[in-house]
Amino acid sequence: MAEQMSIDSAPPAGGGPSPGPRYDFEDAQSGDLGALAAIADAMKSDNLTDRLESLKRLSVLALAMGEERTRDELIPFLDESIDDEDELLLALAELLGDFVQYVGGPKYAFVLLRPLENLAAAEETVVREKAVESINKLVSGMDQLHVEEYLIPCIARLSSGEWFTSRSSAAGLYASAYGKVTDAIQSKLRAGYETLCKDDMPMIRRAAASNLKDVVEKISDDHVVSFAIPNFRQLAEDDQDSVRLLTVEPLVAITKRLTTEECKQHLGAIVQSLCVDKSWRVRYMVADHFVSLATNIKDADLQEELLNVAISLMHDSEAEVRGAVCTQLDGLAGLGNSEAIVGRLQAPLQELVDDPSQHVRATLAKHIGSLCRVFGKEGTIEHLLPLLLRLLKDSFPDVRLNIISKLDAVDSVVGIDSLSQSLLPAIVELAEDKQWRVRLAIIEYVPLIASQLGVQFFDEQLSSLCMSWLGDPVYSIREAATVNLKKLTEVFGVDWARATIIPKILIMATHPNYLYRMTTIFAITMIAPSVTPDIVRDMILPSLEGLVNDPIPNIRFNVAKSLEPLTEVLRKSSDTAQLEESIIRPTLARLEEDPDPDVRFFAHRSVTAIGAMSA
């Protein structure tokens, strides 16, 4: 019966008078006529919430109506009922892009173009962008005949629209249509796009500039020179910086398609012009895409000039530009002779380390390590390590954090010995940094240092530091410290843990501060899988038994939780397996009768889990 329902004359749900602004959609999936009618009715409601809800259920209504009636009735209804509520228009634009299956598949995708075309001319930017995205999604499944018959006229109407909204949306459709039409229509598309590039309104030229990259990727090599470069040059010389800054990405795409000689012939002057543009936003875009641009331009002389530009951008008056070029340090190494690069980078790097902008220093700290492979071991020790040390002592925590997180790149070049001699005092100082994220980064780096320097160095220099983290006031630090001890146990071995770490952990079990006692439980639970059953039997279990009667319920229920992983370790040896029955289960039974409900809960959960392990 549901398929006979009409969109325009849907009866109210339940067959009686209209229930008002509230609609019940719960039975729609089952095809219930009343629920389906409620969807149709809500689509015409004055209440925005009801109309949005009806859109979410529109696929159910389409399934009930069938593909033919969806094409003939539902889609025209949606097109005609488009209103001015931006939230609703955005939802509809997104929905129609995924509606192909309900209108009969890709061969009928063209019926969705008309409502999407109207949405592409909407006033709200996000609605237009979503409509363009949905149209491009439809085009991917359309054949050449339908693209030429339906999409090309749609692009033509949008491109010639009176309002800027339609013309700006049109710019986003050319690339998807270009590869699916004949040469003659491609020629018309290029002419139409060129018109958009020369439009009187800056927002249209912005749209043309931002979409030029996609067009460049679709056209032939010949048309890159005859079509893309002239239009790129037109936009790159625009009097609006908001247009010029959008030409950098198309420039990268163009250089990727050209030969070395073509780059030199057609782009040398305009690239230089963009690099020294009077607008810092344009220079920022150049700096942000610098390596991609320089790599694609294969001419050695041009690359040398671009390297000079990179150096000048490091001295730029705008912090955003200096920060952007710092992100490109990783790729600068491949642009020329290593010795020349090393010599030319030293002075600007010295300045950037002391840059007044903390954002620039933080970005530099994140990327400076990538220069180690260019400087080499001796150059890094002589020139870069002093800079790293200064950054490690920076007043801004993100700078220190970024240096610490990238020390492995330095270590791979100079070796941990040189690194520890130069930076270890600063690293140890940072281990007590007031910013907990800096301390956390240091903790995560300790196992690497320990594995390279050996047991003796660790015990002398870092052991007490690692133990102090277990009493940190920040939980994330205490948690990371327990993970750190587990990794150290795996690095140095069980015997080292038995003699050095575990006794220090167990001493905290009697600390008057309950957080220390809690950390003891966390630590031994964490390292238990990495130690032997006899260590659990001789050292860990006796300490835990003392905590079973702790006055703090949190301590007691964490004891209950820890007994589960400890049981797994004990079962690995026949000499300790019997402790499950003699110690573990009686302890849990006692905790199951604890006056605190949380303790009883976790004790019961551990009993259940241990029982499941036995099954």
C-alpha positions in Angstrom: 0.0 0.0 0.0 2.9 2.4 0.8 3.9 2.8 -2.8 0.5 4.4 -3.7 1.1 7.3 -1.3 1.4 10.8 -2.9 4.0 13.3 -1.7 1.6 16.2 -2.2 -1.4 14.7 -0.5 0.2 12.6 2.3 -2.4 11.8 5.0 -1.4 12.5 8.6 0.1 9.7 10.5 -2.7 7.5 12.0 -5.4 8.6 9.5 -7.0 11.3 11.8 -6.5 15.0 12.1 -2.9 16.3 11.8 -1.1 15.8 15.1 0.8 19.1 14.9 4.5 19.7 14.7 5.6 16.4 16.2 6.1 13.3 14.0 6.8 9.7 14.8 9.3 8.2 12.4 10.2 5.0 14.4 8.2 2.6 12.2 9.3 4.1 8.8 11.9 1.4 8.2 9.2 -1.3 8.2 7.3 0.5 5.5 4.4 1.4 7.7 2.1 3.7 5.7 1.5 6.1 8.6 5.2 6.5 9.3 6.0 7.1 5.6 3.2 9.6 5.4 4.7 11.3 8.5 8.0 11.7 6.6 6.3 13.3 3.6 4.1 15.5 5.9 7.1 16.6 7.9 8.9 17.7 4.8 6.3 20.5 4.5 6.3 21.4 8.2 7.0 24.9 9.4 9.3 23.4 12.0 13.0 23.2 10.8 13.7 20.3 13.2 10.9 18.3 11.6 12.1 19.0 8.1 15.7 18.1 9.0 14.5 14.8 10.5 12.4 14.1 7.4 15.5 14.5 5.2 17.4 11.9 7.3 14.5 9.5 6.6 14.2 10.4 2.9 15.9 7.2 1.8 13.2 5.1 3.5 10.5 7.1 1.7 12.4 6.7 -1.6 12.6 2.9 -1.2 8.8 2.8 -0.5 8.0 4.9 -3.5 10.2 3.0 -5.9 12.9 4.3 -8.3 10.5 5.6 -11.0 8.3 7.5 -8.6 11.3 8.8 -6.8 12.6 10.2 -10.1 9.3 11.6 -11.2 7.8 12.8 -8.0 10.2 13.0 -5.0 13.2 14.7 -6.7 11.0 17.4 -8.4 9.2 17.9 -5.1 12.6 18.4 -3.4 13.7 20.8 -6.1 10.5 22.9 -5.8 10.4 22.9 -2.0 14.0 24.2 -1.6 13.7 27.0 1.1 16.1 29.5 2.6 17.1 27.6 5.7 20.9 27.1 5.3 21.0 24.1 7.6 18.3 22.3 5.6 20.0 23.2 2.3 23.3 21.9 3.5 21.7 18.6 4.6 19.9 18.3 1.2 23.1 19.0 -0.8 24.9 16.2 1.0 22.0 13.8 0.8 21.5 14.2 -3.0 25.2 13.2 -3.6 24.5 9.8 -2.1 21.0 9.4 -3.6 21.9 7.7 -6.9 20.9 4.2 -5.7 17.4 5.4 -5.0 16.7 6.9 -8.5 17.8 3.8 -10.4 21.6 3.9 -10.4 24.3 5.9 -12.3 22.3 5.8 -15.6 19.7 8.0 -13.9 22.1 10.2 -11.9 21.3 13.1 -14.2 17.9 13.6 -12.5 19.7 14.8 -9.4 21.6 17.5 -11.2 18.7 20.0 -11.3 18.2 20.4 -7.5 21.9 20.4 -7.0 22.4 23.1 -9.6 19.9 25.2 -7.7 21.8 24.5 -4.4 25.1 25.4 -6.2 23.7 28.9 -6.6 22.7 29.3 -3.0 23.9 32.2 -0.9 25.6 30.3 1.8 29.2 29.2 0.9 29.1 25.8 2.7 25.9 24.9 0.8 27.4 25.7 -2.5 30.6 23.8 -1.7 28.6 20.8 -0.7 26.4 20.9 -3.8 29.5 21.1 -6.0 31.1 18.2 -4.1 27.9 16.1 -4.6 27.7 17.0 -8.4 31.3 15.9 -8.8 30.5 12.7 -7.0 27.6 12.0 -9.4 29.8 12.8 -12.5 32.2 10.0 -11.5 29.5 7.5 -12.3 27.9 9.1 -15.3 28.8 8.1 -18.9 29.9 10.5 -21.6 26.5 10.9 -23.2 24.8 12.0 -20.0 27.7 14.3 -19.1 27.5 16.0 -22.5 23.7 16.1 -22.5 23.0 17.2 -18.9 26.2 18.3 -17.0 27.7 20.6 -19.7 24.5 22.7 -20.0 24.4 22.8 -16.2 28.0 24.2 -16.1 27.1 26.7 -18.9 24.1 28.0 -17.0 26.1 28.3 -13.8 29.0 30.0 -15.6 26.8 32.6 -17.1 24.7 33.2 -14.0 23.9 36.8 -13.1 24.9 36.3 -9.4 28.5 35.5 -8.4 27.3 32.5 -6.4 26.5 30.4 -9.4 29.7 31.4 -11.3 31.9 30.6 -8.3 30.3 27.1 -8.1 30.8 26.5 -11.8 34.6 26.8 -11.4 34.5 23.6 -9.3 32.8 21.5 -11.9 35.0 22.0 -15.0 37.7 19.5 -13.9 35.3 16.6 -13.3 33.6 17.1 -16.7 36.7 17.7 -18.7 37.9 14.1 -19.0 34.5 12.8 -20.0 33.7 14.8 -23.1 34.9 15.2 -26.7 37.8 17.4 -27.8 35.3 20.0 -29.2 33.5 20.3 -25.8 36.9 20.3 -24.0 37.8 23.4 -26.1 34.6 25.1 -25.0 35.3 24.2 -21.4 38.7 25.7 -21.6 37.2 28.9 -23.0 34.6 29.0 -20.3 37.2 28.6 -17.6 39.3 31.3 -19.1 36.3 33.6 -18.9 36.0 32.8 -15.2 39.7 33.6 -14.7 39.1 37.1 -16.2 35.8 37.8 -14.3 35.3 41.3 -12.9 34.5 40.0 -9.5 37.4 39.0 -7.2 35.4 36.1 -5.6 35.0 34.5 -9.0 38.7 34.8 -9.8 39.4 33.3 -6.4 37.2 30.3 -7.2 38.9 30.0 -10.6 42.4 30.1 -9.0 41.5 27.6 -6.3 40.2 25.1 -8.8 42.9 25.6 -11.5 45.0 22.9 -9.9 42.4 20.2 -10.6 41.9 21.5 -14.2 45.7 21.4 -14.8 45.8 17.7 -13.8 43.1 16.8 -16.4 44.3 18.7 -19.5 47.0 17.6 -22.0 50.6 18.6 -21.9 50.1 21.0 -24.9 47.3 22.7 -23.2 49.3 23.2 -20.0 51.5 25.6 -22.0 48.8 27.1 -24.2 45.9 27.3 -21.6 47.1 26.8 -18.0 50.2 29.0 -18.0 48.5 32.1 -19.5 45.6 31.8 -17.1 47.9 31.1 -14.1 49.9 34.2 -15.1 46.8 36.3 -15.3 45.7 35.2 -11.8 49.2 35.5 -10.3 49.4 39.1 -11.4 45.9 39.9 -10.0 45.6 43.1 -8.0 43.9 41.1 -5.1 46.3 39.2 -2.9 43.4 36.9 -2.0 43.6 35.7 -5.6 47.4 35.6 -5.9 47.8 33.4 -2.8 45.6 30.8 -4.4 47.8 30.5 -7.4 50.7 28.7 -5.6 49.0 25.3 -5.6 48.2 25.5 -9.3 51.8 26.6 -9.9 53.1 23.4 -8.2 50.7 21.3 -10.4 51.9 23.2 -13.5 55.6 22.7 -12.8 55.0 19.0 -12.3 53.8 18.8 -15.9 56.5 20.8 -17.5 60.0 19.9 -18.7 63.1 21.6 -17.3 63.4 23.9 -20.3 59.7 24.8 -20.2 59.9 25.7 -16.5 62.8 28.0 -17.2 61.2 29.6 -20.3 57.7 30.2 -18.9 57.8 30.4 -15.2 61.1 31.8 -14.0 60.0 35.4 -13.7 56.6 34.8 -12.3 57.9 32.4 -9.6 60.4 35.0 -8.5 57.6 37.6 -8.4 55.4 35.4 -6.1 58.4 34.7 -3.8 58.9 38.4 -3.1 55.2 39.4 -3.3 54.3 42.5 -1.3 51.6 40.5 0.5 52.8 38.4 3.4 49.9 35.9 2.7 51.3 35.2 -0.8 54.8 34.8 0.6 53.4 32.5 3.2 51.8 30.2 0.6 55.1 30.1 -1.3 57.0 29.2 1.8 54.5 26.5 2.8 54.8 24.8 -0.7 58.5 25.7 -1.2 60.0 22.2 -1.5 57.3 20.9 -3.8 57.8 23.9 -6.0 61.6 23.8 -6.0 61.7 20.0 -6.6 59.3 20.2 -9.6 61.4 22.9 -11.2 64.3 20.8 -12.4 66.6 23.5 -13.6 69.7 23.8 -11.4 70.0 27.6 -11.9 66.4 28.1 -10.9 66.7 25.9 -7.9 69.8 27.9 -6.8 67.7 31.1 -7.1 64.9 29.4 -5.1 67.4 28.5 -2.4 68.3 32.1 -2.1 64.6 32.9 -1.8 64.3 30.3 1.0 67.1 32.0 2.9 65.4 35.4 2.4 62.1 34.0 3.6 63.8 32.9 6.8 64.5 36.6 7.4 60.9 37.7 6.4 59.3 40.4 8.5 56.2 38.2 9.1 56.5 35.4 11.7 54.0 33.3 9.8 56.2 33.3 6.8 59.3 32.4 8.8 57.4 29.6 10.5 56.2 28.2 7.2 59.7 28.1 5.7 60.9 26.2 8.8 58.4 23.4 7.9 60.3 23.0 4.6 63.8 22.4 6.2 63.2 18.6 5.7 63.3 19.1 1.9 65.8 21.9 1.5 68.7 19.4 1.8 68.0 18.0 -1.7 68.1 21.2 -3.5 71.8 21.7 -3.9 75.3 20.8 -2.8 75.4 19.8 0.8 78.4 21.8 1.8 77.0 24.9 0.2 73.6 24.4 2.0 75.4 23.9 5.3 77.3 27.1 4.9 74.3 29.2 3.9 71.9 27.9 6.5 74.1 28.5 9.6 73.5 32.3 9.9 69.6 32.2 9.4 69.3 29.2 11.8 71.2 31.2 14.4 68.7 34.0 14.0 65.6 31.6 14.0 66.7 30.0 17.3 66.4 33.4 18.9 63.3 34.5 16.9 60.9 36.7 18.9 58.0 34.5 17.9 57.5 31.4 20.0 55.5 29.8 17.2 58.5 30.2 14.8 60.9 28.7 17.4 58.5 25.8 18.1 58.3 25.0 14.3 62.0 25.3 14.0 62.5 22.9 16.9 60.2 20.4 15.2 62.0 20.3 11.9 65.7 21.3 12.6 66.6 17.6 13.3 66.0 16.7 9.7 69.1 18.8 8.7 71.4 16.5 10.6 71.8 14.2 7.6 72.9 17.2 5.5 75.3 18.6 8.1 76.8 15.1 8.8 78.1 13.9 12.1 80.9 16.5 12.5 78.8 19.3 11.2 75.9 18.4 13.5 78.1 18.2 16.6 79.8 21.5 15.7 76.9 23.6 14.4 73.5 22.0 15.2 74.0 20.6 18.7 74.6 24.0 20.2 71.4 25.2 18.6 69.5 22.2 19.9 70.8 22.9 23.4 69.6 26.5 23.2 66.2 25.3 22.0 66.0 22.7 24.9 66.4 25.6 27.3 63.8 27.8 25.6 61.2 29.4 27.8 58.3 28.2 25.7 57.3 24.6 26.6 56.3 23.6 23.0 59.8 24.4 21.8 61.4 22.1 24.4 58.8 19.4 23.7 59.4 19.5 19.9 63.1 19.1 20.4 62.7 16.1 22.7 60.3 14.4 20.4 62.7 14.6 17.4 65.9 13.6 19.2 65.9 10.2 17.4 66.8 12.0 14.1 69.8 13.5 15.8 70.7 10.3 17.5 70.7 8.4 14.1 73.5 10.8 12.8 75.7 11.6 15.8 75.2 8.6 18.0 73.8 8.4 21.5 77.3 9.0 23.1 77.8 12.4 21.5 74.1 13.2 22.1 74.2 12.3 25.8 77.4 14.2 26.5 76.0 17.4 24.9 72.3 17.3 25.8 71.9 14.9 28.7 72.3 17.6 31.4 69.6 19.6 29.7 67.4 16.5 29.4 67.8 15.7 33.1 66.9 19.3 33.9 63.8 19.0 31.7 62.7 15.9 33.6 61.6 18.2 36.3 60.0 20.8 33.9 56.9 22.5 35.3 55.0 21.6 32.1 53.9 18.0 32.5 53.8 17.3 28.7 57.6 18.1 28.6 58.2 15.7 31.4 56.1 13.1 29.6 58.1 13.4 26.4 61.3 12.9 28.5 59.9 9.8 30.0 59.1 8.3 26.6 62.7 9.0 25.4 64.4 7.4 28.4 64.3 3.7 27.2 66.1 4.8 24.0 68.8 6.5 26.0 69.1 3.6 28.4 69.4 1.0 25.6 72.2 2.9 24.0 74.2 3.9 27.1 73.9 0.7 29.1 73.1 -0.4 32.6 75.9 1.3 34.5 75.3 4.7 33.0 71.6 4.4 33.6 72.0 3.4 37.2 74.3 6.3 37.9 72.5 9.0 35.9 68.9 8.2 35.4 67.7 5.5 37.9 66.7 7.9 40.6 65.1 10.2 38.1 62.8 7.3 36.8 61.8 6.5 40.3 60.9 10.1 41.1 58.4 10.1 38.3 56.4 7.5 40.1 55.5 10.2 42.7 54.6 12.9 40.2 51.4 14.8 41.0 50.1 14.3 37.4 48.5 10.9 36.8 49.6 10.7 33.2 53.2 11.1 34.3 52.9 8.3 36.9 51.2 6.1 34.4 53.9 6.7 31.8 56.6 6.1 34.5 55.2 2.6 35.1 55.3 1.9 31.4 58.8 3.2 31.3 59.9 0.7 34.0 58.4 -2.1 32.0 60.4 -1.1 28.9 63.5 -0.8 31.0 63.0 -4.3 32.4 62.8 -5.6 28.8 66.0 -3.7 27.9 68.1 -4.6 30.9 66.7 -7.9 31.9 64.8 -9.6 34.8 67.9 -9.9 37.0 68.5 -6.1 36.8 64.8 -5.4 37.7 65.0 -7.8 40.6 68.0 -6.1 42.1 67.4 -2.5 41.1 63.9 -1.5 40.3 61.5 -3.8 42.1 62.8 -3.2 45.6 62.5 0.5 45.1 58.9 0.1 43.9 58.0 -2.1 46.8 59.3 0.4 49.4 56.5 2.7 48.3 53.9 0.2 49.4 54.3 1.5 52.9 54.4 5.1 52.1 52.0 7.2 54.1 50.6 9.0 51.0 48.1 6.7 49.4 49.0 7.8 45.9 52.4 6.3 46.3 50.8 3.0 47.5 48.5 3.2 44.5 51.4 3.7 42.1 53.1 0.7 43.6 50.2 -1.5 42.5 50.1 0.0 39.1 53.9 -0.4 38.6 54.1 -4.1 39.7 51.0 -4.9 37.7 52.6 -3.3 34.6 56.0 -5.0 34.9 54.7 -8.4 36.1 54.3 -9.9 32.6 58.0 -9.1 32.0 59.4 -10.8 35.1 59.6 -14.4 36.2 57.0 -16.3 38.4 59.5 -16.6 41.2 59.8 -12.8 41.4 56.1 -12.5 41.7 56.1 -15.2 44.4 59.0 -13.9 46.4 58.7 -10.2 46.1 55.4 -8.9 44.7 52.8 -11.1 46.4 54.0 -10.4 49.9 53.8 -6.7 49.4 50.3 -7.0 47.9 49.1 -9.0 50.8 50.0 -6.1 53.0 47.9 -3.8 50.9 44.8 -6.0 51.1 43.9 -4.4 54.4 44.7 -0.9 53.4 42.2 1.7 54.8 41.7 3.3 51.4 39.1 1.4 49.3 40.8 2.5 46.0 43.9 0.7 47.1 42.0 -2.5 48.0 40.1 -2.7 44.7 43.3 -2.1 42.7 44.8 -5.0 44.6 41.9 -7.1 43.4 42.4 -5.9 39.8 46.1 -6.7 39.9 45.7 -10.3 41.1 44.3 -11.3 37.6 47.5 -10.5 35.6 49.7 -11.8 38.4 47.8 -15.2 38.2 48.7 -15.5 34.6 52.4 -15.1 35.4 52.2 -17.6 38.3 50.7 -20.2 36.0 53.7 -20.2 33.8 55.6 -22.3 36.3 54.6 -25.5 38.1 56.5 -24.3 41.2 54.2 -21.2 41.5 50.9 -22.3 40.0 49.6 -23.7 43.3 49.8 -20.1 44.7 46.6 -19.5 42.9 44.7 -21.7 45.2 46.7 -21.0 48.4 47.0 -17.2 48.1 45.2 -15.6 45.1 41.7 -17.1 45.5 41.5 -16.8 49.3 42.6 -13.1 49.0 39.9 -12.4 46.4 37.3 -14.2 48.5 38.2 -11.9 51.4 37.9 -8.9 49.1 34.5 -10.1 47.8 33.2 -9.6 51.4 34.7 -6.1 51.7 32.3 -3.5 53.1 33.0 -1.2 50.0 30.9 -2.1 47.0 33.6 -1.1 44.5 36.1 -3.5 46.1 33.5 -6.3 46.0 32.8 -5.6 42.4 36.4 -5.7 41.2 37.2 -8.7 43.4 34.3 -10.6 41.8 35.3 -9.5 38.3 38.9 -10.8 38.9 37.5 -14.1 40.3 35.3 -14.5 37.1 38.3 -13.6 34.8 40.6 -16.1 36.6 37.9 -18.8 36.3 37.6 -18.0 32.6 41.3 -18.5 32.1 41.0 -22.0 33.7 38.2 -23.0 31.4 
